[in-house]
Amino acid sequence: MKLLRSMVLLMLFVVIVPLYSQIVIDWTEVPHYIGTEWTKNGKDSVNVDLGSTGGPQTWNFTSQPMGTESEDLFIVPVSSTPFADSFPDANLVYMSFADSDTVYQYYELIPDFMNTLGLGGVGPDTNFLLQYEPIDSAPLPLSYGDSRHFHYGFSMAEGIDSVRFDHYGFQICDAYGTVIVPYGNFECLRVCDFDTCVMTVFVSGVPVFSDTITYIVYGFPAEDYGAVVCIKSYPDETNPNYTEALNLDRLTYFSTGIEEFTTCTKSSFSVYPNPFRQKTEISFQMQDVRCKMQDISLKIYDVSGRIVKIFNLTSDFLPLTSTISWDGRDEKGKSVPSGVYFYYLNIDETSLIGKMLMLK
């Protein structure tokens, strides 16, 4: 009997552990919906417990005091960004704010890879564009045990002078388990980057100075949330089990946006005029002659994913073809600024997203 119990426990362990370790992040589980918004709180000079390799294990990052710096990120449409023409392969853009600048990070997300293409920034006193060559191409899906070597870089030029940054390194997904932060608990992978950055200064195309700096960076990605925690070592750290970190970022807020897909046919709706100045009309045709009111909704979003206007339909039933007019005002009746807006039309289980341009 004791032998039988031991065999049963062994079988349970063999079955349960592989299931627990199967945290797999594929391309559909990388945050990519337009309007997704999340906030990360940063803290410099913190003590950390990185745990060990393997799993399952638990990482508790709640004891570190909250920092004073926070970063808000939004997923915005590629076409609404100022550097879209410079990144023709981009289908995903993360927008964030740094001081008075707005920064756009451009990606190409496909089933087998997430390619980081570069970034650009605009502000009162700055306008910069960094195109990665080569790009950082991360294979997907990501799971425990995966590893890769990477190299990506970019150049910054001013007159005859330029500075080149090249990142060389090795990445390994070496652990898995539960991450605890003040915002909640997440099942995560642990991804370790051994990153070496080589900076080279050129004058008239001739290298005149070079410097190298290394970091060990840990990211804890979760399905559908991205990196819940990111920890960066002090420069030139050599111990992968360091206990004092240069900084730690934690997820403090997350809101899923609207899905960028189309299930309606183009013949079933129209937006006219588009672009518009004072008013536009969104007309749609339903499959059935009549449709219940509660099965239909129309929401208008700005480029950051915030809801600008919600239309409440007042009749119990709607005719085959219906039209909703929007006068460019928000829920409080305030006129919205010029720019790109998105409508999300939901009819029963059929959804459609499109964009319109308001000009003043």
Stockholm file with secondary structure:
# STOCKHOLM 1.0

chainA/1-360         MKLLRSMVLLMLFVVIVPLYSQIVIDWTEVPHYIGTEWTKNGKDSVNVDLGSTGGPQTWNFTSQPMGTESEDLFIVPVSSTPFADSFPDANLVYMSFADSDTVYQYYELIPDFMNTLGLGGVGPDTNFLLQYEPIDSAPLPLSYGDSRHFHYGFSMAEGIDSVRFDHYGFQICDAYGTVIVPYGNFECLRVCDFDTCVMTVFVSGVPVFSDTITYIVYGFPAEDYGAVVCIKSYPDETNPNYTEALNLDRLTYFSTGIEEFTTCTKSSFSVYPNPFRQKTEISFQMQDVRCKMQDISLKIYDVSGRIVKIFNLTSDFLPLTSTISWDGRDEKGKSVPSGVYFYYLNIDETSLIGKMLMLK
#=GR chainA/1-360 SS CHHHHHHHHHHHHHHHHHHHHCCCBCGGGSCCCBTCEEEEEEEEEEECCCCCSEEEEEEECCSSCCCSEEEEEEEECGGGSTTGGGCTTCCEEEEEEETTEEEEEEEEEETTEEEEEEEEEEETTEEEEEEEEEEEEEESSBCTTCEEEEEEEEEEEETTEEEEEEEEEEEEEEEEEEEEETTEEEEEEEEEEEEEEEEEEEETTEEEEEEEEEEEEEEEEETTTEEEEEEEECTTCCCTTCSEEEEEEEEEEEECCBCCCCCSCGGGEEEESSSBSSCEEEEEECSSSCEEGGGEEEEEECTTSCEEEEECCCSSEECSEEEEEECSBCTTSCBCCSEEEEEEEEETTEEEEEEEEECC
#=GC SS_cons         CHHHHHHHHHHHHHHHHHHHHCCCBCGGGSCCCBTCEEEEEEEEEEECCCCCSEEEEEEECCSSCCCSEEEEEEEECGGGSTTGGGCTTCCEEEEEEETTEEEEEEEEEETTEEEEEEEEEEETTEEEEEEEEEEEEEESSBCTTCEEEEEEEEEEEETTEEEEEEEEEEEEEEEEEEEEETTEEEEEEEEEEEEEEEEEEEETTEEEEEEEEEEEEEEEEETTTEEEEEEEECTTCCCTTCSEEEEEEEEEEEECCBCCCCCSCGGGEEEESSSBSSCEEEEEECSSSCEEGGGEEEEEECTTSCEEEEECCCSSEECSEEEEEECSBCTTSCBCCSEEEEEEEEETTEEEEEEEEECC
//
